[in-house]
Amino acid sequence: MSTTAVTSVPLLDTTRGQEAVFARMREVFDSVLTSGRYILGPEVEALEAECAEYCGSAHAVGVSSGSDALLVALMALDVGPGDEVVLPTFTFFATAGAVSRLGAKPVFCDIDPRTFNVTAALLEPCIGPNTKALIPVHLFGQCCDMTEIEELAAQRGVHVIEDAAQAIGAEWRGRRAGSMGTMGCFSFYPTKNLGALGDAGLVTTGDAAIAERLAILRGHGMSPRYYHKEIGGNFRIDALQAALLRVRLPELDAAHQARRDNAALYRELFVDAELAANADGTPSDSGPLLTLPTVVDPSHIYNQFVVRVSDGRRDELRSWLSENGVGTEIYYPLSLHMQECYRSLGHREGDFPVSEAAARETLALPIFPTLRRDEIEYVVRTVRAFSDR
């Protein structure tokens, strides 16, 4: 515990408390450096095996980023012009961008206001004769209700690609993200719970034939060397990033639990300060400034701790927090259906009201594993001071 009064709290600190991890990373850096194998190779194969086991999937294929994981997964299903893929409008751009890059049409759907995730009931009306796949996004570290989504997909004869970029280690009813759909796509961007020191990603699947095709597609469709079965791309993961990720993977569950503990402390302090709904979800007597994240499965890994701010005060609160040294972020300020690049789809404001409200109201607070209690207390006091003005 720090003995110095807290005056600022970063949104994220990827270096704090990492001395032992960094020392091990320096060792594996030297090992990779002297190995002469810098692309794919044994480190990548080991990471793939370890991630497949961790996620409860039969196969894993390392790729160059989470965005490329989505792209190559869609390619493995032959998604292209004339096809449609259903996905939430409230998510990071890559989910839809991968669909558009292949000439297919992203079909947007709204989200559950409690979890920010899609549900089978929201996806179903969007499925049409040209639908090739559904992409449920496990947003902010909590899995969608995959039981109902899998049942829907089976009934309608479409594939499911889990966008698990923010959710490695999260579960739905005991099954881990990436083990439930046709494929699962992960990002190892440095801000993720399992972060590389650059870009990297992974695709999981239970289908051996799909895994083989993913591996071919990530290397320009080449098999054997210099013989190209199809047009793929350069989606390979570096051996160095794989080696560094292997250092962090054994620490991942402990880091997840630290995030859960931080989230629990936020909940306790915000409720005690009458800034949020009570622990049972009922409003406080004063009317809450904040709505805290709804947890439907205790495995939530809290890649982000995202609150809703009432009465149109989100931007004002964010400015106040910034003035007082508290880092925040807005995920995401404009839903995909309102983005300029998708204007041709003809959507208007009001088409997806829950997502649009989330874009106006949500704010991410610091939640990283080494966040201290006194820092969380400072964040809550600062929000309380804003509310008392």
N, C-alpha and C positions, 0 to 999 in steps of 0.2 A: 504494500500500500504506500502510495506517495505521501510524503509529509508536507509537500508544497501545495498551497491552495490552487485548485483547478481554475484556470481562466480561459481555457479553450479545449475543445474536443474535436479531433479530426473525424471525418466520415469514415475513413478507413486508414489503417496503418498496417502495411504488409511486412514491416521489418521488426516491429516490437516483439521482444521475447523469442526471436528466431535464431539466436546465436548458435545453438546446437545444431539446428537444421541447416543453417548456412555453412557451418563447418563441414557437415557431411556433404553438402552440395559442392563445396570446393574439392572434396576428395573425388566425387564422381565426375566433376568437370575434368580433372586431371586424367581420370581413367578413360573418359571418352576421347579426350584430346590425344592421348597416346595410342588409342585403339586403331585410329585411321578409318573408323566407320562412323560417318556423320549423318547419313540419311538411311532411315529404316535400320535393319540389322538387329542384333540380339537384344539391345536395350528396348527397342520398340516392341519386339516380340514378347519380352518379359512384361512390359507395361500392359500390353493387350491381354495377356493371360491373367494378370493380377486384377485388372479392371473388370474383366469378364466374371471372375470369381466374386469380386466385391459386389457387383451389380446383380448377380444371380442369373447371368446370361451365358449361353453356350459359347458365344463368339464375340470378339471385339476387334475392331479395325481402327488403328490410330490414323488420324488425318491432321491436316494443317491448321484447322480452326473449327470453332463451333458452327460458323456460317457455312464452311465447306462440308461439315458433317451433314447438315441439312441438304445441301446441294447434291452431294454424292448419294445420299439416301434416296432422294427423289429420282435421280438418274437410274439407280438400281431397280426402280419400279417402272422405268420407261415413261415417266411423266413428261409430257410435251405438249405441243400445240393442240388445242381442242379439249384438253383435260382441265378439270377443276380440282382444286384442293381447298378444303374448308379449314379455317384457322381463326383464332381470335383477332379482333382488330386492336385490342389492348395488349401489346407485346412489343418486343424489340423488332426492328425492321427486318432483320435477317430471316425471320420465319416466313414472311411474305416475299422478300426479295429473292430467295432461292427458287420459289415457285415461278416468279416472273422471269427470271433469267433463263428458264427452260421453255419459255413461250406459253406456259400454262396460265390459268387464271386463278388468282387467289380469291376465294369467296369468304367474306368476313362474317363473323358472328359475334354476338355480344357475350358478356361475361356474367358470372354470379357476383352480385355486389358484396357478398360476405368474404369470398376467397380470392376474387380477381381471376378465377379460373373458368374455363368453359365446362359445360355439363352436356350430357347426352341430349337432354331436352332442348338445349340451345343449338346444338349441332344438327339435330335431325331435320329441322325445316330447311336447312341450307344444302342438304344432300339432293343432288339431281342425277339425271341420266349420265352426265359427263364427269361425275365425281370419281376421282381415282384414289384419293386418300384423305384422311383427317389428320390434322396436327394439333393435338391437345398440348398446350404449353403449361408445364408445371411452374407457374410463376412465383418468383420470390423465394422458392425453396419448398413449396408444398405441392404434393401430387394432386392431380385431378381425380375425380371419382372414376377410376379406370374400369371398375366392374361394369358399370352401365355403358361406358363408351365402347368397351370391347364387345359387349352384347349387341349394341347398335351397329357397329362395324360388321359383325358377323351376319346380322340380319340383312344388311344392305349390300354386302359383298364388296366392301372397300377396305383398304389397308389403313393401319394406324401407325403414324410416326410420332413417337413421343419427343417433344422438344424439352429435353431435360437439362438444358444448358445451365440452369440455376439450381438444379435439384439432385446432384449426385449424392446418393445415400438416403434420400427421402423415400418413404414407402407409402403404398396404399394397401391397407389390410395385410401387412406382412410381406408384400412383394415390392422389391426395390425399383425405383425409376430406371427405365431402360430395359426392364425384363418383361414388360407387359404388352407392348405393341409389336408390330412387324419388325420395327427397328426403334432404337432410342439414340438420340443425338445429344452429345455433351460438348460443352465448351470448357477449356482450361485457360481462358483469359486470366490475367493476373488477379483480377478482382473477384474471381469465383472462389468458392470454398476450397476447391482443389485447383490452385492456380499455378501455371507455369511461369517462367521468366520471359515470356513472349507469347506468341499465338500457338495454340495447339487444340486439338479436339479428338473426338472418338465417336464411333458408331457401334452400338451393340445390336445383336440379333440372335435369335434362336435357330435361324435357318442357315444351314451350312452352305447351300448354294448361293444365297444372298451374300454371305460373308466372303465367299470366293470372288463373287462379282465386284463387291466393294473394293477388295484388295487390288483387283485388276483396274478398275476405274480410277483409283487414286494415282495410278502410274501411267496415265495416258492410254489406258485400255490395252496395255502391253502384256502379252504372255504367249510364248516365252520372250526373252529379251529381243527387242527390235522387231517383233511381230505383233501387230496391233489388231486385236479382235474387234474393237469398237473405239469410238472417240471418247476418251475419258478426259482427264485433266491432271495437273500437277497438284495433287492434294496430299502429298506425303508429309509425315511428321518427322521432325529432326530427331536424331538419336539423343542429342543433348537435352532437349526438352523432355523426352521420354525418361531419361535417367533422373532428371531433377524431379519430375512428377513422382517417380518411384520412391524418392526420399520422403516426399510429403504424404503419400497415400497411407502409410501405417499410422500417421498422426491424425487422420481425417475425422474419425469418429469422436475423438476427444475434442477436436475443434468444433464439431457440430454441437456437442453437449455444452460447451462453453457459450456458444451463441444462444442455445435454448435457455441456459441459466440467465444470461443477460436479458433475454426477452421476458422471462418470468419476473425479474427485478423491475424492469420497466413497467410491467402490468401492475405490480404491487404498488409502486410509487405513484404512478399516474392515477390509480384509483384512490389511493389514500389522499392525494392532493386534490381530489374531486375534479380532475381534468379529463376523465374518461369514464365510460360506462363501468358499472360495478362488475365484480368478478363473474357474476352469473349472467352478465350481458344486459341487465336492466339499466336504464339511464340513472345517473346520479341526480340528486335533488336539484342541483344548480343548473343542470343541462350541460352535457359534456362538450368541451371544445374538441376533443379527439374521439375518434372511433378506432379502437385497437384491432390488430389482425385477428380474424377468426381462425381458430385452429380446429381442423376436423380429423387430423391424425397426429399423434404426439411425435411422429418422426420428422415433422417440419424442421428443415435445416437452416432456416432464416438466412438465406443469402442476402436478403434485405429485411429490415424491420420497417414496414410501411404502414403509416397511420393515415386516416382521413381527417381533414381539418374542416370544421363546420363553418357555416355562415360566410362563405366566400373569403375566408381569412388566411388561406394557405400561403399565398405569396407574401402577405404581410408578416406572418409568423416566420417564414423562411428568412426574410430580410432581418428580422429581429434576432433570430438565432445566429445568423452570419455576423451581425454587428457585435454579438457577444461571444464570438469565437467557436460556434458550433457548426460543424460541417453537415450539410444535408444534400439531398439530390431529389429530383423529380423524375420518377419512372412511371409513366412517360407523359410529357406535356401535350402531345397531340396524337390521337389514335390514328392507326394506319389508314382508315377510310377517309380521313381528312387531309392526308399528306398530298402535296402537290403532284407527286409522281403518279398517284392513283386517281387523279381527277377524272380520267377517262372512264372510270367505272361508274361514274354518275351518282355517287353518294352525296348526301347532304347532311348538314348538322341536324341532329335529331334522329338519324337512322339507327344509331346504337346508343341510346341514352345512358345506359349504365357505364359503358366505357368512357363516354364523354364526361360524365360526372367524375369518374375516377381520374381522368386526366386533369380535371380542375381542382381536385380535392386532396390527392395523395402526396405524401411527403415521406421520404426515407430518412431515418435517423441512424446514428452510429450503432453498429451491432457486432463489430469484429471480435474475434475470440479473446483477445488480450485487453479488451476494454475493461477499465477498472470500475469498481463500485462507486468511488467518489466522482468519476466522470459521468456515470449514468445519473447520479444524484444531481450533478451540475446541470445536465441537460433538462431534467425534470424541473429544477428550480428556475431555470431560464424560461421554460414554457409557462410556469406558474406566474412569473413576473410579467410576461406578456399578457396573460389572461387577466391579471389584476390591474392593468393600466387603466 
